[in-house]
Amino acid sequence: VPLTDISYVRQMESWMITTRPRRREPLWAVTDETMRNWLKQAVRRAEADGVHFSIPVTPHTFRHSYIMHMLYHRQPRKVIQALAGHRDPRSMEVYTRVFALDMAATLVVPFTGDGRDAAEILRTLPPLK
C-alpha cells in the first residue's frame, strides 16, 4: 500500500529506527491469514442472511475491485499501475479484460450506493457451486 503522507512516513521511519520494540515481530498483528479469516466470517454471515456472491470473495477479489473502480472512474492508467505495484504496463490488461468498461458505462452500472441495495441485488443470485 503506497504511503503518500510524507509526514507520516517520516514519523514511522523515526519510530522504527529509534523506539520500535521487538524488531523481529510484525509491525501490525494482522497477517494475510487474519484477513482471510475475517473475510470468510463475513461471507458466512452474508450467506446466512441470504446473500450470495457470483464469484468467490477473496482478498484478490478486493484488489480487482479496487483497480476496476479506479478504471471506471477514469483514473490515469499510470497512476493505477503504480498503486497496484505493477512494473509492466501490460499487466494492467488483465484488469481491463475482466470487466468491459464500455458496457458498464452503457448500462450505467453503479459503483456506489447503499449497502442494503447491494445486498438485495446479491440475494437474487443463485449460490456458487
C-alpha positions as CSV (number, residue, x, y, z in Angstrom):
1,V,0.0,0.0,0.0
2,P,1.6,3.3,-1.0
3,L,2.0,5.8,1.7
4,T,1.5,9.3,0.3
5,D,1.6,11.3,3.6
6,I,5.3,12.3,3.8
7,S,4.9,13.4,7.4
8,Y,3.5,10.0,8.4
9,V,6.3,8.2,6.6
10,R,8.9,10.2,8.3
11,Q,7.4,9.6,11.7
12,M,7.1,5.8,11.0
13,E,10.8,5.7,9.9
14,S,11.8,7.6,13.0
15,W,9.8,5.2,15.3
16,M,11.2,2.1,13.5
17,I,14.8,3.3,13.9
18,T,14.7,4.6,17.4
19,T,11.9,3.1,19.6
20,R,10.4,0.1,17.9
21,P,10.3,-2.8,20.4
22,R,10.9,-6.4,19.2
23,R,12.2,-5.7,15.8
24,R,11.6,-9.3,14.6
25,E,7.9,-9.1,15.1
26,P,5.5,-7.7,12.5
27,L,4.5,-4.0,12.9
28,W,0.9,-5.0,12.9
29,A,-0.7,-8.1,14.4
30,V,-2.9,-8.6,11.3
31,T,-1.5,-11.1,8.8
32,D,-2.7,-12.3,5.4
33,E,-4.3,-15.2,7.2
34,T,-6.0,-12.9,9.7
35,M,-7.6,-11.0,6.8
36,R,-8.7,-14.2,5.0
37,N,-10.3,-15.5,8.2
38,W,-12.2,-12.2,8.7
39,L,-13.3,-12.3,5.1
40,K,-14.5,-15.9,5.4
41,Q,-16.5,-15.0,8.5
42,A,-18.1,-12.0,6.7
43,V,-19.0,-14.2,3.7
44,R,-20.6,-16.8,6.0
45,R,-22.7,-14.1,7.8
46,A,-23.8,-12.8,4.4
47,E,-24.8,-16.2,3.2
48,A,-26.7,-16.8,6.4
49,D,-28.6,-13.6,5.6
50,G,-29.4,-15.0,2.1
51,V,-26.7,-13.0,0.2
52,H,-24.9,-15.0,-2.5
53,F,-21.9,-13.8,-4.5
54,S,-21.4,-14.5,-8.1
55,I,-17.6,-15.2,-7.6
56,P,-15.6,-16.3,-4.7
57,V,-14.8,-13.4,-2.3
58,T,-11.1,-13.3,-1.5
59,P,-8.5,-10.5,-0.8
60,H,-7.6,-10.8,-4.5
61,T,-11.2,-10.0,-5.4
62,F,-10.9,-6.8,-3.4
63,R,-7.7,-6.0,-5.4
64,H,-9.5,-6.4,-8.7
65,S,-12.4,-4.4,-7.4
66,Y,-10.2,-1.5,-6.3
67,I,-8.4,-1.4,-9.6
68,M,-11.7,-1.7,-11.6
69,H,-13.2,1.2,-9.6
70,M,-10.3,3.4,-10.5
71,L,-10.5,2.4,-14.1
72,Y,-14.2,3.0,-14.1
73,H,-13.7,6.5,-12.7
74,R,-11.1,7.2,-15.4
75,Q,-8.1,7.4,-13.2
76,P,-4.9,7.6,-15.3
77,R,-3.6,4.1,-16.0
78,K,-0.1,5.1,-14.9
79,V,-1.4,6.0,-11.5
80,I,-3.4,2.8,-11.2
81,Q,-0.3,0.8,-12.3
82,A,1.8,2.5,-9.7
83,L,-0.7,2.0,-6.9
84,A,-1.2,-1.7,-7.9
85,G,2.6,-2.2,-7.9
86,H,2.8,-3.3,-11.5
87,R,6.1,-2.6,-13.2
88,D,5.0,-3.8,-16.7
89,P,2.1,-1.8,-18.2
90,R,0.9,-5.0,-19.9
91,S,-0.1,-6.4,-16.6
92,M,-2.9,-3.9,-16.5
93,E,-4.5,-5.7,-19.4
94,V,-5.8,-8.4,-17.1
95,Y,-8.0,-5.9,-15.3
96,T,-9.3,-4.3,-18.5
97,R,-10.4,-7.7,-19.8
98,V,-12.1,-8.6,-16.5
99,F,-14.7,-6.0,-16.9
100,A,-15.9,-4.4,-20.1
101,L,-15.9,-0.7,-19.1
102,D,-17.7,0.5,-22.1
103,M,-20.5,-2.0,-21.4
104,A,-20.7,-0.9,-17.8
105,A,-20.9,2.8,-18.8
106,T,-23.6,1.9,-21.4
107,L,-25.6,0.0,-18.8
108,V,-25.0,2.6,-16.1
109,V,-23.6,0.1,-13.6
110,P,-23.3,1.8,-10.3
111,F,-20.3,1.5,-8.1
112,T,-21.8,3.5,-5.3
113,G,-24.9,3.2,-3.3
114,D,-26.5,2.0,-0.2
115,G,-25.2,-1.4,1.1
116,R,-28.8,-2.6,1.6
117,D,-29.3,-2.1,-2.2
118,A,-26.3,-4.2,-3.0
119,A,-27.3,-6.9,-0.5
120,E,-30.8,-7.0,-2.1
121,I,-29.3,-7.5,-5.6
122,L,-26.9,-10.2,-4.3
123,R,-29.8,-12.1,-2.7
124,T,-31.2,-12.6,-6.2
125,L,-28.1,-14.5,-7.4
126,P,-28.0,-18.3,-7.1
127,P,-25.4,-19.8,-4.7
128,L,-22.0,-20.6,-6.1
129,K,-21.4,-24.3,-6.9
